[in-house]
Amino acid sequence: MISDVSVVVCAHDDRRWNVLREALTSLENQTLPPREIIVVIDHNPALLQRAARELRNATVVDNSEERGLGGARNAGTKASAGSIVAFLDDDAIASPDWLRLLRSGYEDPDVAGVGGSAEPIWERGRPRWFPPEFDWVVGCTFRGAPETPTAVRNFFGCNMSYRRAILLELGLFRLGYGCDETEFCIRLGQRWPERRLLFIPEAKIFHHVPADRAGFRRYLSRCYFEGGSKAVVSRLVGARDGLAAERSYTAQILPRALARDVRHAVSRGDSSGLGRAAAIVAGLGATTAGYLGGRIAPTPAARKRGWQGPPLRFRQDRTTATVPFEGER
């Protein structure tokens, strides 16, 4: 049986060609086949020509929207025909039951979107100092995320789906780089508080992590960028909703992780425990610095993340910030 789910895969880098083919093969081998596979090529004419020529089982389209992942997702959504649109990164592999599990969540009419977990595939193995609570740095599910089907604030961008009508009615994604899915999910919840976003951990994908993304300098730079992205999101949707999950993560998950790694270092002589503890402190510091930088200069930070709307100069109240919608793509 063919499902009513369109799967959108966005690609921009010629160097990911082989992993893109792996991603598409995993979609072709789903226990519940997609209605269609749409590959969106993000402003890369040579890759567009190759994809159109060689990808026989997918519809290949150019990104006619703004450059960046958000724009590519918007182009893929507009080109889709299914009542549900699922998004998979071009460097990820979907588990065989991925689409079936995502689709099962929509049996509840109040569910607006369904997402799943992402497990890293480290090209050279996980660095011993890399804390699993920071796996979001490499686009994967971090330790402390829900382990059973749960309503959540937002999904991981590499593994998510929504009702197509909701995507279109909300105006699609508004950021091109960094937290575009977070901002969209929060905006959805503010528009329809009665709707739910359902996280199903068993709907798993496997995300490639190349060696150049596993270094400590890259780790810190991604933390800093993510902090700036959170500042932009909190400006767009309000600090209360924009930082609710982050407050819980910082107050509960990180202290437990820090205590665990220090304890392992002391009681077990695990030197890597001290490395992970130091990485937690450094990662939190870099994220906080990025957030403060984004708060000080919100418009430049938003532009770096693909915001095409007006400058972020507006009054914030205690709940939700408001911005004018003119100028959005």
Contacts in CASP RR format, 6 or more apart in sequence:
PFRMAT RR
TARGET T0000
AUTHOR 0000-0000-0000
METHOD contacts of the structure
MODEL  1
MISDVSVVVCAHDDRRWNVLREALTSLENQTLPPREIIVVIDHNPALLQR
AARELRNATVVDNSEERGLGGARNAGTKASAGSIVAFLDDDAIASPDWLR
LLRSGYEDPDVAGVGGSAEPIWERGRPRWFPPEFDWVVGCTFRGAPETPT
AVRNFFGCNMSYRRAILLELGLFRLGYGCDETEFCIRLGQRWPERRLLFI
PEAKIFHHVPADRAGFRRYLSRCYFEGGSKAVVSRLVGARDGLAAERSYT
AQILPRALARDVRHAVSRGDSSGLGRAAAIVAGLGATTAGYLGGRIAPTP
AARKRGWQGPPLRFRQDRTTATVPFEGER
1 32 0 8 1.000
1 33 0 8 1.000
2 33 0 8 1.000
2 34 0 8 1.000
2 35 0 8 1.000
3 32 0 8 1.000
3 33 0 8 1.000
3 34 0 8 1.000
3 35 0 8 1.000
3 84 0 8 1.000
3 99 0 8 1.000
3 100 0 8 1.000
3 103 0 8 1.000
4 35 0 8 1.000
4 82 0 8 1.000
4 83 0 8 1.000
4 84 0 8 1.000
4 103 0 8 1.000
5 32 0 8 1.000
5 34 0 8 1.000
5 35 0 8 1.000
5 82 0 8 1.000
5 83 0 8 1.000
5 84 0 8 1.000
5 85 0 8 1.000
5 86 0 8 1.000
5 99 0 8 1.000
5 102 0 8 1.000
5 103 0 8 1.000
5 161 0 8 1.000
6 34 0 8 1.000
6 35 0 8 1.000
6 36 0 8 1.000
6 37 0 8 1.000
6 38 0 8 1.000
6 80 0 8 1.000
6 81 0 8 1.000
6 82 0 8 1.000
6 84 0 8 1.000
6 85 0 8 1.000
6 86 0 8 1.000
6 164 0 8 1.000
7 27 0 8 1.000
7 34 0 8 1.000
7 36 0 8 1.000
7 37 0 8 1.000
7 38 0 8 1.000
7 85 0 8 1.000
7 86 0 8 1.000
7 87 0 8 1.000
7 88 0 8 1.000
7 99 0 8 1.000
8 38 0 8 1.000
8 40 0 8 1.000
8 73 0 8 1.000
8 76 0 8 1.000
8 77 0 8 1.000
8 80 0 8 1.000
8 85 0 8 1.000
8 86 0 8 1.000
8 87 0 8 1.000
8 88 0 8 1.000
9 20 0 8 1.000
9 23 0 8 1.000
9 24 0 8 1.000
9 27 0 8 1.000
9 37 0 8 1.000
9 38 0 8 1.000
9 39 0 8 1.000
9 40 0 8 1.000
9 58 0 8 1.000
9 87 0 8 1.000
9 88 0 8 1.000
9 89 0 8 1.000
9 90 0 8 1.000
10 39 0 8 1.000
10 40 0 8 1.000
10 42 0 8 1.000
10 63 0 8 1.000
10 69 0 8 1.000
10 70 0 8 1.000
10 72 0 8 1.000
10 73 0 8 1.000
10 76 0 8 1.000
10 87 0 8 1.000
10 89 0 8 1.000
10 90 0 8 1.000
11 20 0 8 1.000
11 39 0 8 1.000
11 40 0 8 1.000
11 41 0 8 1.000
11 42 0 8 1.000
11 44 0 8 1.000
11 47 0 8 1.000
11 51 0 8 1.000
11 90 0 8 1.000
12 41 0 8 1.000
12 42 0 8 1.000
12 43 0 8 1.000
12 44 0 8 1.000
12 47 0 8 1.000
12 68 0 8 1.000
12 72 0 8 1.000
12 90 0 8 1.000
13 44 0 8 1.000
13 47 0 8 1.000
13 90 0 8 1.000
14 44 0 8 1.000
14 46 0 8 1.000
14 47 0 8 1.000
14 50 0 8 1.000
16 90 0 8 1.000
16 91 0 8 1.000
17 47 0 8 1.000
17 50 0 8 1.000
19 90 0 8 1.000
19 91 0 8 1.000
19 208 0 8 1.000
20 39 0 8 1.000
20 90 0 8 1.000
20 91 0 8 1.000
22 93 0 8 1.000
23 88 0 8 1.000
23 89 0 8 1.000
23 90 0 8 1.000
23 91 0 8 1.000
23 92 0 8 1.000
23 93 0 8 1.000
23 94 0 8 1.000
24 37 0 8 1.000
24 39 0 8 1.000
24 55 0 8 1.000
24 57 0 8 1.000
24 58 0 8 1.000
26 93 0 8 1.000
26 94 0 8 1.000
26 95 0 8 1.000
26 96 0 8 1.000
26 98 0 8 1.000
27 34 0 8 1.000
27 37 0 8 1.000
27 88 0 8 1.000
27 94 0 8 1.000
27 99 0 8 1.000
28 37 0 8 1.000
28 57 0 8 1.000
29 96 0 8 1.000
30 94 0 8 1.000
30 96 0 8 1.000
30 97 0 8 1.000
30 98 0 8 1.000
30 99 0 8 1.000
30 100 0 8 1.000
31 96 0 8 1.000
31 97 0 8 1.000
31 99 0 8 1.000
31 100 0 8 1.000
32 97 0 8 1.000
32 99 0 8 1.000
32 100 0 8 1.000
32 103 0 8 1.000
33 99 0 8 1.000
34 86 0 8 1.000
34 99 0 8 1.000
35 81 0 8 1.000
35 82 0 8 1.000
36 59 0 8 1.000
36 80 0 8 1.000
36 81 0 8 1.000
36 82 0 8 1.000
37 57 0 8 1.000
37 58 0 8 1.000
37 59 0 8 1.000
38 58 0 8 1.000
38 59 0 8 1.000
38 60 0 8 1.000
38 61 0 8 1.000
38 76 0 8 1.000
38 79 0 8 1.000
38 80 0 8 1.000
39 51 0 8 1.000
39 55 0 8 1.000
39 58 0 8 1.000
39 59 0 8 1.000
39 60 0 8 1.000
39 61 0 8 1.000
40 61 0 8 1.000
40 62 0 8 1.000
40 63 0 8 1.000
40 72 0 8 1.000
40 73 0 8 1.000
40 75 0 8 1.000
40 76 0 8 1.000
40 79 0 8 1.000
41 47 0 8 1.000
41 48 0 8 1.000
41 51 0 8 1.000
41 60 0 8 1.000
41 61 0 8 1.000
41 62 0 8 1.000
41 63 0 8 1.000
41 72 0 8 1.000
42 63 0 8 1.000
42 67 0 8 1.000
42 68 0 8 1.000
42 69 0 8 1.000
42 71 0 8 1.000
42 72 0 8 1.000
43 63 0 8 1.000
43 67 0 8 1.000
43 68 0 8 1.000
48 60 0 8 1.000
48 62 0 8 1.000
51 58 0 8 1.000
51 60 0 8 1.000
52 60 0 8 1.000
59 79 0 8 1.000
61 75 0 8 1.000
61 76 0 8 1.000
61 79 0 8 1.000
62 75 0 8 1.000
63 71 0 8 1.000
63 72 0 8 1.000
63 75 0 8 1.000
64 75 0 8 1.000
65 71 0 8 1.000
65 72 0 8 1.000
65 74 0 8 1.000
65 75 0 8 1.000
65 329 0 8 1.000
66 176 0 8 1.000
66 306 0 8 1.000
66 308 0 8 1.000
66 329 0 8 1.000
67 176 0 8 1.000
68 176 0 8 1.000
68 177 0 8 1.000
68 306 0 8 1.000
69 176 0 8 1.000
69 177 0 8 1.000
69 178 0 8 1.000
69 180 0 8 1.000
70 172 0 8 1.000
70 173 0 8 1.000
70 175 0 8 1.000
70 176 0 8 1.000
70 177 0 8 1.000
70 180 0 8 1.000
71 172 0 8 1.000
71 173 0 8 1.000
71 176 0 8 1.000
71 329 0 8 1.000
73 87 0 8 1.000
73 172 0 8 1.000
73 173 0 8 1.000
73 180 0 8 1.000
74 172 0 8 1.000
74 173 0 8 1.000
74 329 0 8 1.000
76 85 0 8 1.000
77 85 0 8 1.000
77 164 0 8 1.000
77 167 0 8 1.000
77 168 0 8 1.000
77 172 0 8 1.000
80 164 0 8 1.000
82 164 0 8 1.000
83 163 0 8 1.000
83 164 0 8 1.000
83 165 0 8 1.000
84 102 0 8 1.000
84 103 0 8 1.000
84 106 0 8 1.000
84 161 0 8 1.000
84 162 0 8 1.000
84 163 0 8 1.000
84 164 0 8 1.000
85 161 0 8 1.000
85 162 0 8 1.000
85 164 0 8 1.000
85 167 0 8 1.000
86 99 0 8 1.000
86 102 0 8 1.000
86 160 0 8 1.000
86 161 0 8 1.000
87 157 0 8 1.000
87 158 0 8 1.000
87 159 0 8 1.000
87 160 0 8 1.000
87 161 0 8 1.000
88 94 0 8 1.000
88 158 0 8 1.000
88 159 0 8 1.000
88 205 0 8 1.000
89 157 0 8 1.000
89 158 0 8 1.000
89 159 0 8 1.000
89 205 0 8 1.000
89 207 0 8 1.000
91 207 0 8 1.000
91 208 0 8 1.000
92 118 0 8 1.000
92 158 0 8 1.000
92 159 0 8 1.000
92 205 0 8 1.000
92 206 0 8 1.000
92 207 0 8 1.000
92 208 0 8 1.000
93 121 0 8 1.000
93 205 0 8 1.000
93 206 0 8 1.000
93 208 0 8 1.000
94 205 0 8 1.000
95 203 0 8 1.000
95 204 0 8 1.000
95 205 0 8 1.000
95 206 0 8 1.000
97 202 0 8 1.000
97 203 0 8 1.000
98 159 0 8 1.000
98 203 0 8 1.000
98 204 0 8 1.000
98 205 0 8 1.000
101 116 0 8 1.000
101 200 0 8 1.000
101 202 0 8 1.000
101 203 0 8 1.000
102 114 0 8 1.000
102 115 0 8 1.000
102 116 0 8 1.000
102 161 0 8 1.000
102 200 0 8 1.000
102 203 0 8 1.000
103 114 0 8 1.000
104 200 0 8 1.000
105 111 0 8 1.000
105 114 0 8 1.000
105 198 0 8 1.000
105 200 0 8 1.000
106 113 0 8 1.000
106 114 0 8 1.000
106 163 0 8 1.000
108 196 0 8 1.000
108 198 0 8 1.000
110 194 0 8 1.000
110 195 0 8 1.000
110 196 0 8 1.000
111 195 0 8 1.000
111 196 0 8 1.000
111 197 0 8 1.000
111 198 0 8 1.000
112 162 0 8 1.000
112 163 0 8 1.000
112 166 0 8 1.000
112 188 0 8 1.000
112 189 0 8 1.000
112 192 0 8 1.000
112 195 0 8 1.000
112 196 0 8 1.000
112 197 0 8 1.000
113 155 0 8 1.000
113 160 0 8 1.000
113 161 0 8 1.000
113 162 0 8 1.000
113 163 0 8 1.000
113 166 0 8 1.000
113 196 0 8 1.000
113 197 0 8 1.000
113 198 0 8 1.000
114 160 0 8 1.000
114 161 0 8 1.000
114 197 0 8 1.000
114 198 0 8 1.000
114 199 0 8 1.000
114 200 0 8 1.000
114 203 0 8 1.000
115 155 0 8 1.000
115 156 0 8 1.000
115 159 0 8 1.000
115 160 0 8 1.000
115 161 0 8 1.000
115 197 0 8 1.000
115 198 0 8 1.000
115 199 0 8 1.000
115 200 0 8 1.000
115 203 0 8 1.000
116 141 0 8 1.000
116 155 0 8 1.000
116 156 0 8 1.000
116 159 0 8 1.000
116 160 0 8 1.000
116 199 0 8 1.000
116 200 0 8 1.000
116 201 0 8 1.000
116 202 0 8 1.000
116 203 0 8 1.000
116 204 0 8 1.000
116 205 0 8 1.000
117 141 0 8 1.000
117 145 0 8 1.000
117 156 0 8 1.000
117 159 0 8 1.000
117 199 0 8 1.000
117 201 0 8 1.000
117 202 0 8 1.000
117 203 0 8 1.000
117 204 0 8 1.000
117 205 0 8 1.000
118 139 0 8 1.000
118 140 0 8 1.000
118 141 0 8 1.000
118 156 0 8 1.000
118 158 0 8 1.000
118 159 0 8 1.000
118 204 0 8 1.000
118 205 0 8 1.000
118 206 0 8 1.000
118 207 0 8 1.000
119 140 0 8 1.000
119 141 0 8 1.000
119 204 0 8 1.000
119 205 0 8 1.000
119 206 0 8 1.000
119 207 0 8 1.000
120 126 0 8 1.000
120 135 0 8 1.000
120 138 0 8 1.000
120 139 0 8 1.000
120 140 0 8 1.000
120 206 0 8 1.000
120 207 0 8 1.000
120 209 0 8 1.000
121 206 0 8 1.000
121 207 0 8 1.000
121 208 0 8 1.000
121 209 0 8 1.000
122 209 0 8 1.000
122 214 0 8 1.000
123 208 0 8 1.000
123 209 0 8 1.000
123 210 0 8 1.000
123 211 0 8 1.000
123 214 0 8 1.000
124 211 0 8 1.000
124 214 0 8 1.000
125 214 0 8 1.000
126 214 0 8 1.000
127 214 0 8 1.000
127 215 0 8 1.000
127 216 0 8 1.000
128 272 0 8 1.000
128 275 0 8 1.000
128 276 0 8 1.000
129 216 0 8 1.000
129 272 0 8 1.000
129 273 0 8 1.000
129 275 0 8 1.000
129 276 0 8 1.000
129 278 0 8 1.000
129 279 0 8 1.000
130 214 0 8 1.000
130 219 0 8 1.000
130 276 0 8 1.000
130 279 0 8 1.000
131 143 0 8 1.000
131 257 0 8 1.000
131 261 0 8 1.000
131 276 0 8 1.000
131 279 0 8 1.000
131 280 0 8 1.000
132 142 0 8 1.000
132 143 0 8 1.000
133 142 0 8 1.000
133 143 0 8 1.000
133 144 0 8 1.000
133 253 0 8 1.000
133 254 0 8 1.000
133 257 0 8 1.000
133 280 0 8 1.000
134 142 0 8 1.000
134 219 0 8 1.000
134 223 0 8 1.000
134 279 0 8 1.000
134 280 0 8 1.000
134 283 0 8 1.000
135 141 0 8 1.000
135 142 0 8 1.000
135 143 0 8 1.000
136 142 0 8 1.000
136 156 0 8 1.000
136 226 0 8 1.000
137 219 0 8 1.000
137 222 0 8 1.000
137 223 0 8 1.000
137 226 0 8 1.000
138 207 0 8 1.000
138 209 0 8 1.000
138 213 0 8 1.000
138 214 0 8 1.000
138 222 0 8 1.000
139 156 0 8 1.000
139 157 0 8 1.000
139 158 0 8 1.000
139 207 0 8 1.000
140 156 0 8 1.000
140 158 0 8 1.000
140 207 0 8 1.000
140 209 0 8 1.000
141 156 0 8 1.000
141 201 0 8 1.000
142 253 0 8 1.000
143 253 0 8 1.000
143 257 0 8 1.000
144 253 0 8 1.000
145 199 0 8 1.000
145 201 0 8 1.000
146 152 0 8 1.000
146 199 0 8 1.000
146 201 0 8 1.000
147 201 0 8 1.000
148 201 0 8 1.000
149 198 0 8 1.000
149 199 0 8 1.000
149 200 0 8 1.000
149 201 0 8 1.000
150 198 0 8 1.000
150 199 0 8 1.000
151 196 0 8 1.000
151 197 0 8 1.000
151 198 0 8 1.000
151 199 0 8 1.000
152 197 0 8 1.000
152 198 0 8 1.000
152 199 0 8 1.000
152 245 0 8 1.000
153 182 0 8 1.000
153 185 0 8 1.000
153 186 0 8 1.000
153 197 0 8 1.000
153 241 0 8 1.000
153 244 0 8 1.000
153 245 0 8 1.000
154 181 0 8 1.000
154 182 0 8 1.000
154 184 0 8 1.000
154 185 0 8 1.000
154 186 0 8 1.000
154 197 0 8 1.000
154 245 0 8 1.000
155 181 0 8 1.000
155 185 0 8 1.000
155 197 0 8 1.000
155 199 0 8 1.000
156 181 0 8 1.000
157 180 0 8 1.000
157 181 0 8 1.000
158 205 0 8 1.000
158 207 0 8 1.000
159 203 0 8 1.000
159 204 0 8 1.000
159 205 0 8 1.000
160 181 0 8 1.000
162 188 0 8 1.000
166 188 0 8 1.000
166 192 0 8 1.000
166 195 0 8 1.000
170 184 0 8 1.000
170 187 0 8 1.000
170 188 0 8 1.000
170 191 0 8 1.000
171 328 0 8 1.000
172 184 0 8 1.000
172 329 0 8 1.000
173 180 0 8 1.000
173 181 0 8 1.000
173 183 0 8 1.000
173 184 0 8 1.000
174 180 0 8 1.000
174 183 0 8 1.000
174 184 0 8 1.000
174 187 0 8 1.000
174 236 0 8 1.000
174 307 0 8 1.000
174 308 0 8 1.000
174 309 0 8 1.000
174 328 0 8 1.000
174 329 0 8 1.000
175 183 0 8 1.000
175 229 0 8 1.000
175 232 0 8 1.000
175 233 0 8 1.000
175 302 0 8 1.000
175 305 0 8 1.000
175 306 0 8 1.000
175 307 0 8 1.000
176 305 0 8 1.000
176 306 0 8 1.000
176 307 0 8 1.000
177 304 0 8 1.000
177 305 0 8 1.000
177 306 0 8 1.000
178 225 0 8 1.000
178 226 0 8 1.000
178 229 0 8 1.000
178 305 0 8 1.000
179 226 0 8 1.000
179 229 0 8 1.000
179 230 0 8 1.000
179 232 0 8 1.000
179 233 0 8 1.000
179 305 0 8 1.000
180 305 0 8 1.000
182 229 0 8 1.000
182 233 0 8 1.000
182 242 0 8 1.000
183 232 0 8 1.000
183 233 0 8 1.000
183 236 0 8 1.000
183 237 0 8 1.000
185 197 0 8 1.000
186 233 0 8 1.000
186 237 0 8 1.000
186 241 0 8 1.000
186 242 0 8 1.000
187 236 0 8 1.000
187 237 0 8 1.000
188 195 0 8 1.000
188 197 0 8 1.000
189 195 0 8 1.000
189 197 0 8 1.000
190 237 0 8 1.000
190 241 0 8 1.000
190 320 0 8 1.000
212 218 0 8 1.000
216 279 0 8 1.000
219 279 0 8 1.000
219 283 0 8 1.000
220 282 0 8 1.000
220 283 0 8 1.000
220 286 0 8 1.000
221 286 0 8 1.000
223 282 0 8 1.000
223 283 0 8 1.000
223 284 0 8 1.000
223 285 0 8 1.000
223 286 0 8 1.000
223 287 0 8 1.000
223 290 0 8 1.000
224 286 0 8 1.000
224 287 0 8 1.000
224 289 0 8 1.000
224 290 0 8 1.000
225 290 0 8 1.000
226 287 0 8 1.000
226 290 0 8 1.000
227 287 0 8 1.000
227 288 0 8 1.000
227 289 0 8 1.000
227 290 0 8 1.000
227 291 0 8 1.000
227 294 0 8 1.000
228 290 0 8 1.000
228 291 0 8 1.000
228 293 0 8 1.000
228 294 0 8 1.000
228 301 0 8 1.000
229 301 0 8 1.000
229 305 0 8 1.000
230 242 0 8 1.000
230 243 0 8 1.000
230 246 0 8 1.000
230 287 0 8 1.000
230 291 0 8 1.000
231 290 0 8 1.000
231 291 0 8 1.000
231 292 0 8 1.000
231 293 0 8 1.000
231 294 0 8 1.000
231 295 0 8 1.000
231 298 0 8 1.000
231 301 0 8 1.000
232 294 0 8 1.000
232 298 0 8 1.000
232 301 0 8 1.000
232 302 0 8 1.000
232 305 0 8 1.000
232 307 0 8 1.000
232 312 0 8 1.000
233 242 0 8 1.000
234 242 0 8 1.000
234 243 0 8 1.000
234 321 0 8 1.000
235 298 0 8 1.000
235 302 0 8 1.000
235 312 0 8 1.000
235 316 0 8 1.000
235 321 0 8 1.000
235 323 0 8 1.000
236 302 0 8 1.000
236 307 0 8 1.000
236 312 0 8 1.000
236 321 0 8 1.000
236 323 0 8 1.000
237 320 0 8 1.000
237 321 0 8 1.000
238 316 0 8 1.000
238 319 0 8 1.000
238 320 0 8 1.000
238 321 0 8 1.000
239 316 0 8 1.000
239 321 0 8 1.000
240 318 0 8 1.000
240 319 0 8 1.000
240 320 0 8 1.000
241 319 0 8 1.000
241 320 0 8 1.000
250 284 0 8 1.000
254 280 0 8 1.000
254 284 0 8 1.000
257 276 0 8 1.000
257 280 0 8 1.000
258 277 0 8 1.000
258 280 0 8 1.000
258 281 0 8 1.000
261 273 0 8 1.000
261 274 0 8 1.000
261 275 0 8 1.000
261 276 0 8 1.000
261 277 0 8 1.000
261 280 0 8 1.000
262 273 0 8 1.000
262 274 0 8 1.000
262 277 0 8 1.000
264 270 0 8 1.000
264 273 0 8 1.000
265 271 0 8 1.000
265 273 0 8 1.000
265 274 0 8 1.000
265 277 0 8 1.000
293 301 0 8 1.000
294 301 0 8 1.000
298 312 0 8 1.000
299 311 0 8 1.000
299 312 0 8 1.000
299 313 0 8 1.000
302 312 0 8 1.000
308 327 0 8 1.000
308 328 0 8 1.000
308 329 0 8 1.000
309 323 0 8 1.000
309 326 0 8 1.000
309 327 0 8 1.000
309 328 0 8 1.000
310 323 0 8 1.000
310 324 0 8 1.000
310 326 0 8 1.000
310 327 0 8 1.000
312 323 0 8 1.000
314 321 0 8 1.000
314 322 0 8 1.000
314 323 0 8 1.000
315 321 0 8 1.000
315 322 0 8 1.000
END
